[in-house]
Amino acid sequence: MWLGISPMPSSQKARQAVIGLIEKTGDGPVFDLGSGWGNLIIPLARKYPERKIVGYELSLIPWSVSLILKHTLKLNNLQLYRKNFLKADLSDASVCVCYLYPKGMQRLAEKISAGEMAPQFLISNNFALPDHQPAETLQLTDFYRSPVYLYRFVHP
């Protein structure tokens, strides 16, 4: 409760959309900001064994489930941290993926604007990044017609 929201798994359609968008992001490290139960990060680590995949999750039980899956599936390219991504060093992130909530997206936008992180890409399920224009928006064919946003950042 103190996180502001409980871990919410991405739908199958959203996971497919995010994984499809990651195809367009090169081969740099992928960071999942709020990796929850591992419903996205485990398939990412399996699909991209050559890429560094990093997950941040604060909730103990979902993080533990992801950790068990990581070890069971021998996903050596996957690193999982039980830590608040807003307090983590994300300077290595090439791609960030997230399914946050509006207040979380605002905090993420502030971290990007302050230069505390500089990903080349951000992919967000359902919630837009305030004060930023997406390069691409996919409209899912689910009940809610949920959007998935791809942001590209150009850094000097």
C-alpha positions as CSV (number, residue, x, y, z in Angstrom):
1,M,0.0,0.0,0.0
2,W,2.8,2.4,0.8
3,L,4.0,2.2,-2.8
4,G,0.9,3.9,-4.1
5,I,-0.2,0.9,-6.2
6,S,-0.1,-2.9,-6.1
7,P,1.9,-4.9,-8.7
8,M,-0.3,-5.2,-11.7
9,P,0.7,-7.7,-14.5
10,S,0.7,-6.5,-18.1
11,S,-1.9,-8.2,-20.3
12,Q,-0.7,-10.6,-22.9
13,K,-1.5,-8.1,-25.7
14,A,0.5,-5.4,-23.8
15,R,3.5,-7.8,-23.3
16,Q,3.5,-8.6,-27.0
17,A,3.3,-4.9,-28.0
18,V,6.2,-4.0,-25.6
19,I,8.3,-6.9,-26.9
20,G,7.6,-5.9,-30.5
21,L,8.7,-2.3,-29.8
22,I,11.9,-3.5,-28.1
23,E,12.8,-5.0,-31.5
24,K,13.3,-1.3,-32.6
25,T,15.7,-0.4,-29.8
26,G,19.0,-1.9,-30.8
27,D,20.9,-4.2,-28.4
28,G,21.5,-2.1,-25.3
29,P,20.5,-2.9,-21.7
30,V,16.7,-3.1,-21.0
31,F,15.5,-2.0,-17.6
32,D,12.0,-2.8,-16.3
33,L,11.0,-0.2,-13.8
34,G,8.6,-2.1,-11.6
35,S,9.1,-5.6,-12.8
36,G,6.4,-7.1,-10.6
37,W,5.8,-10.8,-10.9
38,G,8.1,-11.1,-13.9
39,N,5.4,-11.5,-16.5
40,L,7.3,-9.2,-18.9
41,I,10.9,-9.4,-17.7
42,I,11.2,-13.2,-17.8
43,P,10.0,-13.4,-21.5
44,L,12.4,-10.5,-22.3
45,A,15.3,-12.3,-20.8
46,R,14.4,-15.4,-22.6
47,K,13.9,-13.7,-26.0
48,Y,17.1,-11.5,-25.7
49,P,19.7,-13.7,-24.1
50,E,22.5,-11.5,-25.5
51,R,21.1,-8.3,-23.9
52,K,21.4,-7.3,-20.3
53,I,18.0,-7.3,-18.7
54,V,17.5,-5.5,-15.3
55,G,14.4,-5.4,-13.2
56,Y,13.5,-3.3,-10.2
57,E,10.6,-4.2,-7.9
58,L,9.9,-3.1,-4.3
59,S,7.2,-5.6,-3.4
60,L,8.8,-8.7,-1.6
61,I,6.5,-11.5,-2.9
62,P,6.5,-10.5,-6.6
63,W,10.2,-9.9,-6.5
64,S,10.8,-13.3,-4.9
65,V,8.7,-15.1,-7.6
66,S,10.7,-13.4,-10.3
67,L,14.0,-14.4,-8.6
68,I,12.9,-18.0,-8.3
69,L,11.9,-18.0,-12.1
70,K,15.3,-16.4,-12.9
71,H,17.2,-19.2,-11.2
72,T,14.9,-22.0,-12.3
73,L,15.2,-20.9,-16.0
74,K,18.9,-20.1,-15.6
75,L,18.6,-16.6,-17.0
76,N,22.1,-15.3,-16.6
77,N,21.4,-12.1,-18.5
78,L,18.8,-11.1,-15.9
79,Q,19.5,-9.0,-12.9
80,L,16.7,-8.4,-10.3
81,Y,16.8,-5.8,-7.6
82,R,14.4,-5.2,-4.7
83,K,14.9,-1.5,-4.8
84,N,13.1,1.7,-5.8
85,F,14.2,2.5,-9.3
86,L,13.8,6.2,-8.5
87,K,16.7,5.8,-6.1
88,A,18.8,3.5,-8.4
89,D,21.6,4.4,-10.8
90,L,19.9,4.0,-14.2
91,S,22.7,5.5,-16.2
92,D,23.4,2.2,-17.9
93,A,19.8,1.9,-19.2
94,S,19.4,2.1,-23.0
95,V,15.8,1.1,-22.9
96,C,13.4,1.5,-20.0
97,V,10.0,-0.2,-19.9
98,C,7.3,0.5,-17.4
99,Y,3.6,0.0,-16.4
100,L,3.4,2.6,-13.7
101,Y,0.6,4.9,-12.6
102,P,0.2,8.7,-13.3
103,K,2.2,9.8,-10.2
104,G,4.9,7.3,-10.9
105,M,5.1,8.5,-14.5
106,Q,5.4,12.1,-13.2
107,R,8.3,11.1,-11.0
108,L,10.0,9.3,-13.9
109,A,9.6,12.4,-16.1
110,E,11.2,14.5,-13.4
111,K,14.1,12.1,-13.2
112,I,14.6,12.2,-16.9
113,S,14.3,16.1,-17.0
114,A,16.8,16.4,-14.2
115,G,19.3,14.4,-16.2
116,E,19.4,11.6,-13.6
117,M,18.7,9.1,-16.3
118,A,19.1,9.2,-20.0
119,P,17.6,6.2,-21.8
120,Q,17.5,6.2,-25.6
121,F,14.0,4.7,-25.4
122,L,11.2,4.5,-22.9
123,I,8.2,2.1,-23.5
124,S,5.2,2.7,-21.3
125,N,2.2,0.5,-21.0
126,N,-1.0,2.5,-20.6
127,F,0.3,5.7,-19.1
128,A,1.9,8.6,-21.0
129,L,5.1,10.4,-19.9
130,P,4.1,13.9,-18.9
131,D,5.5,16.8,-21.1
132,H,6.9,14.3,-23.7
133,Q,5.7,13.4,-27.1
134,P,5.7,9.7,-28.0
135,A,7.5,8.7,-31.2
136,E,4.9,6.0,-31.6
137,T,1.7,4.9,-29.9
138,L,0.1,1.5,-30.3
139,Q,-3.6,1.1,-29.6
140,L,-4.2,-2.4,-28.2
141,T,-7.3,-4.2,-29.3
142,D,-8.3,-5.0,-25.7
143,F,-11.5,-4.0,-23.9
144,Y,-10.0,-0.7,-22.9
145,R,-8.2,0.0,-26.1
146,S,-5.1,0.5,-24.0
147,P,-2.2,2.5,-25.4
148,V,1.5,1.5,-25.4
149,Y,3.9,4.4,-25.9
150,L,7.4,4.4,-27.4
151,Y,9.5,7.5,-26.6
152,R,12.8,8.2,-28.2
153,F,15.3,10.5,-26.6
154,V,18.2,12.3,-28.3
155,H,21.0,13.1,-25.9
156,P,24.0,15.3,-26.7
